[in-house]
């Protein structure tokens, strides 16, 4: 047989292989190699992380779609098996159509009857205090119709502000700080707090702060509330009631704001609502949840009374209200809504909940796949990312873990085995831990919103489950758990109560699951057999949020076991001081978020 020419062999050897994915080494290190063209021309190699329609969807996305399709098919089959509802007669349908056409048709004056009927439900009017208020259909104020022409007056609110400042001074609670310190605290608030809890429209606030308008978007109460929470991000000793105690930073501003809020609540404005919302966050960060929820509820009710929930997009053409004013009202309302909504209060069945979870899983993956470049993670851990981008990535991974807690038992394989969803939870927890290290490297955990405590705690629970001696990923899980505990220790400076509670909760979970007094004994712990968990005394990721070993576990299930063959992994932990009151609060908190003990 004739041999192929040498030139043909060389051309085959030089033929470039087209590979659409990075190699395993680069993928594990999150590195994208420079293409040959850019390397030869010594130019920067940029790549836009946009949707590639030529590339097939990921396996996880396809499996999510398949789960969604299976559930819809089951619902369709169940619906067909039930008796069909009685079909309305043609006369009823025709009558309904006639009524709808009558409602949508304009009357002789050219007005929309549907709009008139909607207006009867409630209306925005200027009340006696000079502010816009929302009144229902049963209120006599609803008939006055003076919302379009009257200009809201700030005099009643200013009067209550003066009374509040006088009361604070009389009680020796008035705080005055130099302009330089005010600017310092405002910069901290705009940079670290407001992007996370978006309650204040910065443009409208700064105009009033600089005296460029009538001052309706800035008040002493709002400034005190901002300074109270912004002081938690500062290391300056003059902001602390006790110079050596960072947990007292901003306490003086908080005390002053409480007094001012008591007076301004009689004539509330939009700044009163914003201040109550911020004050709720500040008070809850001290571990006073009951008082914090009280302020959050007051903020929402004052917002509803001022009509902040009403869409005023079409009011700018027929009222003196500017587009900036409309936007500021909208921002304040949704900021209060997010703070005040603690948990869903639905009566959905497990079957309906499963449908929502499968749909949410598909939508979450689709949303993440369509993210623009500026919201994606950087290829190198040495390249700093914007703080809000890192927080966004944290929230996405946290939502993936939350969807796992809601997943139906039929979708999971319990016991010692693993499945797709358990791997997804583990991946999300690992990503949260990696982002913690990256954020700490570039910004430190000294300045981060309080939500980071719960994000870190959720990842730590997943790593604690994977730290069982029978887990093949035990060593890596303990290292990740160490990172989360270290992060919670760092978060004790700005958010002392919440971080300390989370650390104590991890310690209690380790005691319940592994029968060790604190996490320093984790590397030498053993797990005891249990028929309820498929031969393991420690819950797997799948059932950890649904089935927890209780304090009444029989003694025979808590045997010493055997520690032969265990790899000693270093683990340091500054154990929290145990006391009945703190442990009771932590156990109640764990029960509220689903970790029953």
C-alpha positions, 0 to 999 in steps of 0.5 A: 500500500502506498504511503501518504505523502509527508506533506499530507502528514504534516498538514494533519499534524498541524490541523488545529483541534476546535474545542468549545470547553476548557480543560479540566485543570483550567476549569477547576482553577477558573482560568480561561486560556488565551487564544492563539491569535491574541497570543501571537499578536500580543493583544488582550484576549477578551471574551463576552459572557453572552448567551451562545445559542450554538452551544447546547443547554447544560445537563442540569438545565435539561434535567430541570426542564424534564422534571417540570414536564413530568410534573405538568403531565401528572397534573394534566392526567389528574385533572382529566380524571376528575369530573369536569366542571359544568360548562356555563350556558351561552346566555351567561357567556353573552351576558358577561361579554356585554357587561365587560364591553359596557365597562370598557366603553367610555361614557358620554363625558369621555371618562373610563367607567372602569377607572371611576369604579377603581377610584372608589376603592381608595384615593390619595388626598391631602389631609389636615397635616398637609401630607398626601394620605391614602383613604379608603372608600368608606372614609369621608376624606375620599370624597374631597378630591383635592389631591391634584391641586393642593400643595402638601405642606411640611409645617406639621411635620417640621413642628413635630421635628422641633418637639422631638429635638427638644425632647432629645436634648432634655433627656440628654440624648441629642447627638451633634457631630461635625460635617466631616464625620457626617460625610464619612458615615454617609459615604459608608451608607451609600457604598455598603448598606443602601445597595443591599437594603434599597430604601432611600433614593440617593438623588432626592436625599442629597438635594434636600441634604444640600438645601437645594429644595424644601428639604422634604427628603432629609430630616434629623430623624432620617440622618440619625437612623442612617448614622446609627447603622452606618456606624457599624461599618466604621472603625472610628472610636468616637462613634462608639458608646464604649470606645473598646467595644465595636458592638456599641457603634452607633448606639447614641444615634439609635437612641436619638432616632427612637425619640425623634420617631416617637414624635414624627409618627404623629405627622409622618412623611416619607422620611419618617417611613425610611427612618423607621425601616432603617431603624428596624434593621439596626435594632434587629442587628442587636438581637432585639427582633421583637422591637425590630419587627415592631418598627418594620410594621410601623414603617409599612403601615405609615407607608400605606397611609401615605399611599406609597403603595399606589402607582403614581407613574401617570400623575406627573402630567397632572400634578406638581409631583416630579418624576424623582418624587414618584421614584422616591416613593416607589423605592421607599415602598418596596424597601419597606415591603422587603424588610417587613416580609419575614416569610411566606404565609401560604396554604399551598399543598405539597403537590402545589409547592412541588410545582412551584419549586420545579418551575422556580428551579428552571427559571433560576437556571435560565436567569443565571444563564442569561446574566450579562458579563458585568454580573458574572464572576471573574475568571481569576480570583486575583481580579477584584469584583464589585461588592454588589456582584459578589453579594448577588452571586451569594444570593443566587447560590443561597436560593439554590440551597433553599430550593433544595430544602423545599424539594419533595421527598419523592425527588430525593434518594435518602440515606447514605447515597448521593443524588443530583440535588445533593450535589447541587447543594454541595456545589452552592455551599462551596461557591459561597465559601469560595466567594467568602474568601475572595470577598475577604481578600479584596474588601475584608468582612468588616464592611458587609451587610448583615445578610452575609451572616445567614448566607455563611450559616447556610453554607456552614450547615451543608459543610457540617453535614458533609463532615460526617466520617463516612463522607468521601468529601469529609476533609474538604468539608471540614476545611470549608466549614473552617472558612465559614466559622472564621468568617462568622468570627470576623462578622462578630465585629459589625454584627455581634449578636447575629454572628454569635448566634449563628456560631452557637447554632453550628455548635449545637447542630454538631453536638446533636449530630456528632455528639461532640461538645464543640467543633474542635472535636469534629475531626475525631468524631464518629457517627452512630447507626440509625435505621431512620437514616439508612444506616447513618446517625447523621442526616444527609443533605437531602433530608437534613432540613426535614428530619433532625435527630432530637434531644430525646434520642435513645442512648443506644443510638449514641454509642462511641463507635469506632474512630479507626482509619479517620484522617485527622484534619486540623480545625480551630474554633473559638467556642461560644460560652454556653448559657440556657438563655442563649441556647434557648434563643438559638434553638427557637431560631433554628426551629423557625428556619427549619432545623428542628432539634 
